[in-house]
């Protein structure tokens, strides 16, 4: 079998991903910010204050 196309190694396209994907087991920035807001609401409730209604969506 004679081919006029050059031999190509699988996976050697030279394409580099621009933004690395998230690592497994590492929470996203959005999730960390959401958790921080929930923690602050929890602490306010524990202190007897009313939570802000505009934060909850």
Secondary structure as GFF3:
##gff-version 3
##sequence-region A 1 57
A	DSSP	alpha_helix	29	46	.	.	.	ID=ss1
###
